[in-house]
Amino acid sequence: MRILFCDSGFNPKEIDYMYQEEYAAAKAANLSCSLISFEALKKGNLDVALRFVHPASEKEQAVYRGWMLTQEQYQTLYEALFQRNIQLINTPEEYAFCHYLPNSYETIKAVTPQSIFKPLNGAFDMEDFREDLKVFDNRPIIVKDYVKSQKHYWEEACFIPDASDLANVEKITKRFIELQDVDLNVGIVYRAFLNLQPLAIHSTSGMPLTKEFRIFVKNGKIIQSLMYWDEGNYAASLPNLSFLENVIPTINSSFFCIDIAQQENGQWIVVELGDGQVSGLPENADKATFYNHFS
């Protein structure tokens, strides 16, 4: 197994500072590690991006641990590595299934907040969503793109108190798009806002934090369950993983994460899925345990 990390962007032989602890844990687990250039990869310059990734003499499986990629960028990386006899743990189709909420929505629909979504092929037009938003009536919703939200701009560009207040929906959505800028992923998603078990108020952004957990799954087995937030007191809170027994087998991916949370009424939900390769490890994660599952 080979682990592919992003370089620092300044020195092609130096690990990105965000992944230094993970790199050390991977090396301690006797895993082979290679550095790639994220910036060169984004530009499609594969010769530069993979200049320190030597071809394998026999077919070798690999895990990418780095910054998020679009489906097209991941496809390019997957194919370039395949030519070097290195195969990423997830195919491009598996990557896209978990990375983009609309791809997995029908699969997890029964255990995740009600959502509507459409790609943006040009400027945002409120009229494109007017009819679809009626499913929420006057309930609160949040806005995000196919991958990420601006949750740290909670009041300004994420939370919408009343889905029927289209003027406010438009205002907050446009601010979200403005903040996302060139990083906007595919289109717009509106999701029902559910009252979750409270945890704390974020010390910087002021957004409400709830008791969420990030679950990593490899080859159909849970390998690690982590507290999602590094702030707040989880006390003796433990996630109910039993409700995932019927969910995990339906997920079309070899390595992914599931973010889960408990509602105030006690019911557990899936917040969203993520490809395991680009899903971050919280600060509280035992990185040695994580990488031992790949050795």
PLY file of the C-alpha trace (Angstrom):
ply
format ascii 1.0
element vertex 295
property float x
property float y
property float z
element edge 294
property int vertex1
property int vertex2
end_header
0.00 0.00 0.00
1.27 3.45 -0.92
0.07 6.71 0.60
0.17 9.79 -1.60
0.45 13.12 0.19
0.49 16.66 -1.19
3.76 18.56 -1.06
4.05 21.94 0.62
3.60 23.92 -2.59
6.91 25.67 -1.92
9.24 22.71 -1.73
8.34 19.62 -3.82
10.23 17.40 -1.36
8.47 18.75 1.73
5.11 17.52 3.02
2.20 19.96 3.27
2.12 21.19 6.88
-1.49 20.07 7.29
-0.47 16.45 6.73
2.81 16.29 8.64
1.37 14.28 11.55
-0.37 11.89 9.16
2.84 11.46 7.17
4.73 10.56 10.35
2.01 8.08 11.33
2.06 6.46 7.89
5.85 6.09 7.99
5.63 4.63 11.50
3.17 2.05 10.13
5.82 1.09 7.55
3.74 2.38 4.66
5.39 3.59 1.48
4.78 7.33 1.02
5.13 9.57 -2.04
4.62 13.31 -2.53
2.65 14.86 -5.36
2.18 18.47 -6.39
-1.43 19.53 -5.87
-0.87 22.78 -7.77
0.56 20.99 -10.80
-2.23 18.42 -10.66
-4.88 21.18 -10.75
-3.19 22.58 -13.86
-3.13 19.18 -15.52
0.66 19.02 -15.53
1.01 15.34 -14.61
4.73 15.08 -15.33
5.42 17.67 -12.64
2.65 16.54 -10.30
3.93 12.96 -10.18
7.66 13.44 -10.70
8.46 11.84 -7.34
5.99 8.97 -7.74
8.06 6.12 -9.11
6.24 3.36 -11.04
5.59 0.11 -9.17
7.18 -3.10 -10.41
3.96 -4.95 -9.55
0.42 -3.61 -9.26
0.21 -1.57 -6.08
-2.81 -0.09 -4.31
-2.64 3.51 -3.13
-4.56 5.98 -1.01
-4.48 9.70 -1.76
-4.47 11.86 1.38
-4.69 15.45 0.32
-6.82 18.39 -0.70
-10.17 17.92 -2.39
-10.21 17.21 -6.11
-12.96 17.63 -8.65
-14.17 14.47 -10.33
-12.21 15.44 -13.45
-9.00 16.03 -11.49
-9.41 12.74 -9.66
-9.98 10.92 -12.96
-6.78 12.43 -14.35
-4.83 11.40 -11.25
-6.33 7.91 -11.26
-5.42 7.28 -14.90
-1.89 8.71 -14.59
-1.18 6.52 -11.56
-2.67 3.48 -13.27
-0.11 3.91 -16.04
2.54 3.67 -13.30
1.04 0.39 -12.10
-0.49 2.16 -9.08
-4.24 1.92 -8.46
-6.08 4.28 -6.15
-8.35 2.57 -3.64
-11.45 4.19 -5.16
-12.34 4.38 -8.82
-13.36 7.80 -10.21
-16.99 6.66 -10.04
-16.64 5.67 -6.39
-14.92 8.96 -5.62
-17.73 10.99 -7.19
-20.42 8.89 -5.50
-19.37 9.99 -2.01
-17.82 13.37 -2.86
-20.94 14.92 -4.44
-24.06 14.79 -2.27
-26.53 14.49 -5.19
-24.78 11.31 -6.38
-25.49 9.45 -3.14
-28.68 11.22 -2.11
-31.12 8.56 -3.31
-29.06 5.90 -1.52
-29.07 7.66 1.87
-32.37 9.54 1.43
-34.15 7.69 4.25
-31.52 8.67 6.84
-30.43 12.15 5.76
-32.13 15.59 5.68
-34.49 16.25 2.79
-32.60 17.97 -0.02
-33.08 19.55 -3.42
-30.32 20.44 -5.86
-29.54 21.67 -9.35
-26.30 22.36 -11.23
-25.39 25.96 -11.96
-24.64 26.39 -15.64
-24.50 30.17 -15.42
-25.55 32.91 -13.01
-27.81 31.94 -10.12
-31.50 32.50 -10.84
-33.96 32.24 -7.96
-36.70 31.23 -10.39
-34.90 27.96 -11.11
-35.51 26.88 -7.51
-38.85 28.56 -6.70
-41.05 25.49 -7.25
-38.66 22.97 -5.74
-38.28 25.01 -2.55
-41.98 24.58 -1.84
-41.28 21.10 -0.44
-39.80 22.82 2.62
-42.83 25.09 3.14
-41.70 27.70 5.71
-39.22 25.43 7.51
-35.57 26.42 7.99
-32.98 25.20 5.49
-29.28 25.52 4.79
-27.57 26.21 1.47
-24.37 24.58 0.20
-22.87 23.43 -3.07
-22.50 19.77 -4.11
-19.57 19.36 -1.67
-19.22 22.15 0.89
-21.06 24.87 2.78
-19.96 28.18 4.25
-20.98 27.04 7.74
-18.50 29.37 9.41
-20.50 32.24 7.89
-23.60 30.71 9.45
-26.00 33.66 9.54
-24.59 35.31 6.45
-24.21 32.51 3.92
-25.53 29.20 5.25
-28.61 29.19 7.48
-31.97 30.31 6.06
-34.71 30.56 8.75
-37.67 30.36 6.37
-37.55 28.57 3.00
-40.64 30.43 1.83
-38.92 33.81 2.23
-37.49 33.81 -1.27
-35.94 37.26 -0.99
-33.84 36.07 1.93
-33.13 32.72 0.26
-31.77 34.62 -2.72
-29.74 37.01 -0.57
-28.05 34.25 1.45
-27.52 32.03 -1.59
-25.83 34.81 -3.52
-23.58 35.55 -0.57
-22.71 31.86 -0.37
-21.82 31.83 -4.07
-19.74 34.96 -3.62
-17.76 33.37 -0.79
-17.27 30.10 -2.66
-16.05 32.02 -5.70
-14.01 29.74 -8.01
-14.31 26.86 -5.52
-18.04 26.46 -6.12
-18.70 22.76 -6.74
-21.14 22.00 -9.57
-24.35 23.56 -8.27
-26.63 24.57 -5.40
-28.07 22.29 -2.71
-30.79 23.24 -0.22
-31.22 20.95 2.77
-33.79 20.80 5.56
-32.35 22.14 8.81
-32.84 19.72 11.70
-32.44 20.44 15.40
-29.45 18.42 16.57
-28.05 17.79 20.03
-26.15 21.00 20.90
-22.46 20.97 21.76
-21.06 24.51 21.84
-20.75 27.78 19.94
-17.72 28.00 17.68
-15.15 30.27 19.29
-14.34 32.10 16.05
-17.34 32.06 13.74
-20.14 31.87 16.29
-21.85 29.02 14.43
-23.71 26.47 16.58
-21.79 23.22 17.00
-23.68 19.96 17.42
-22.64 16.51 18.57
-21.44 15.03 15.30
-19.14 12.12 14.61
-17.00 11.18 11.61
-16.91 7.47 10.82
-14.28 6.05 8.45
-15.16 2.87 6.57
-12.73 0.67 4.60
-13.91 -2.31 2.57
-17.26 -2.29 4.33
-15.83 -2.23 7.86
-15.75 0.70 10.30
-12.09 1.41 11.07
-12.44 4.54 13.20
-15.15 6.60 14.91
-14.15 10.16 15.77
-15.62 13.26 17.40
-16.18 15.66 14.52
-15.46 18.90 16.37
-12.34 19.74 18.33
-14.28 22.26 20.44
-16.96 21.58 23.00
-17.44 18.86 25.60
-18.58 15.54 24.17
-18.37 14.06 27.71
-19.31 10.38 27.51
-21.23 10.78 24.25
-20.97 7.72 22.04
-22.37 7.47 18.54
-24.99 4.86 17.74
-23.30 2.92 14.97
-25.94 0.20 14.80
-28.17 2.29 12.55
-25.37 2.25 9.97
-25.50 -1.53 9.57
-28.04 -1.20 6.78
-26.45 1.93 5.32
-22.80 0.95 4.87
-23.44 -1.97 2.47
-25.32 0.38 0.12
-22.41 2.83 -0.27
-20.57 2.39 -3.56
-17.03 2.99 -2.29
-14.08 1.04 -0.92
-12.96 3.83 1.42
-15.28 6.58 2.63
-16.45 8.48 5.66
-19.92 9.06 7.07
-20.67 12.11 9.18
-23.50 11.35 11.59
-25.37 13.33 14.23
-28.14 12.86 16.78
-31.29 14.93 16.62
-32.80 16.46 19.74
-35.50 13.76 19.57
-32.77 11.10 19.86
-32.91 9.87 16.27
-29.60 9.50 14.44
-29.07 10.80 10.92
-26.41 10.76 8.24
-25.27 14.33 7.69
-23.31 13.50 4.55
-20.79 11.15 2.99
-17.25 11.92 1.91
-14.56 10.13 -0.01
-12.15 8.80 2.61
-9.12 10.11 0.76
-10.06 13.79 0.98
-11.94 13.74 4.29
-9.96 15.35 7.08
-8.98 13.68 10.32
-10.11 15.77 13.32
-7.34 16.92 15.67
-8.52 14.39 18.25
-7.96 11.45 15.89
-5.49 8.71 16.75
-3.51 8.89 13.53
-1.42 5.84 14.34
-4.57 3.71 14.61
-5.88 5.18 11.36
-2.79 4.28 9.32
-2.33 0.88 10.92
-5.48 -0.14 9.04
-3.56 0.31 5.77
-0.37 -1.48 6.70
0 1
1 2
2 3
3 4
4 5
5 6
6 7
7 8
8 9
9 10
10 11
11 12
12 13
13 14
14 15
15 16
16 17
17 18
18 19
19 20
20 21
21 22
22 23
23 24
24 25
25 26
26 27
27 28
28 29
29 30
30 31
31 32
32 33
33 34
34 35
35 36
36 37
37 38
38 39
39 40
40 41
41 42
42 43
43 44
44 45
45 46
46 47
47 48
48 49
49 50
50 51
51 52
52 53
53 54
54 55
55 56
56 57
57 58
58 59
59 60
60 61
61 62
62 63
63 64
64 65
65 66
66 67
67 68
68 69
69 70
70 71
71 72
72 73
73 74
74 75
75 76
76 77
77 78
78 79
79 80
80 81
81 82
82 83
83 84
84 85
85 86
86 87
87 88
88 89
89 90
90 91
91 92
92 93
93 94
94 95
95 96
96 97
97 98
98 99
99 100
100 101
101 102
102 103
103 104
104 105
105 106
106 107
107 108
108 109
109 110
110 111
111 112
112 113
113 114
114 115
115 116
116 117
117 118
118 119
119 120
120 121
121 122
122 123
123 124
124 125
125 126
126 127
127 128
128 129
129 130
130 131
131 132
132 133
133 134
134 135
135 136
136 137
137 138
138 139
139 140
140 141
141 142
142 143
143 144
144 145
145 146
146 147
147 148
148 149
149 150
150 151
151 152
152 153
153 154
154 155
155 156
156 157
157 158
158 159
159 160
160 161
161 162
162 163
163 164
164 165
165 166
166 167
167 168
168 169
169 170
170 171
171 172
172 173
173 174
174 175
175 176
176 177
177 178
178 179
179 180
180 181
181 182
182 183
183 184
184 185
185 186
186 187
187 188
188 189
189 190
190 191
191 192
192 193
193 194
194 195
195 196
196 197
197 198
198 199
199 200
200 201
201 202
202 203
203 204
204 205
205 206
206 207
207 208
208 209
209 210
210 211
211 212
212 213
213 214
214 215
215 216
216 217
217 218
218 219
219 220
220 221
221 222
222 223
223 224
224 225
225 226
226 227
227 228
228 229
229 230
230 231
231 232
232 233
233 234
234 235
235 236
236 237
237 238
238 239
239 240
240 241
241 242
242 243
243 244
244 245
245 246
246 247
247 248
248 249
249 250
250 251
251 252
252 253
253 254
254 255
255 256
256 257
257 258
258 259
259 260
260 261
261 262
262 263
263 264
264 265
265 266
266 267
267 268
268 269
269 270
270 271
271 272
272 273
273 274
274 275
275 276
276 277
277 278
278 279
279 280
280 281
281 282
282 283
283 284
284 285
285 286
286 287
287 288
288 289
289 290
290 291
291 292
292 293
293 294
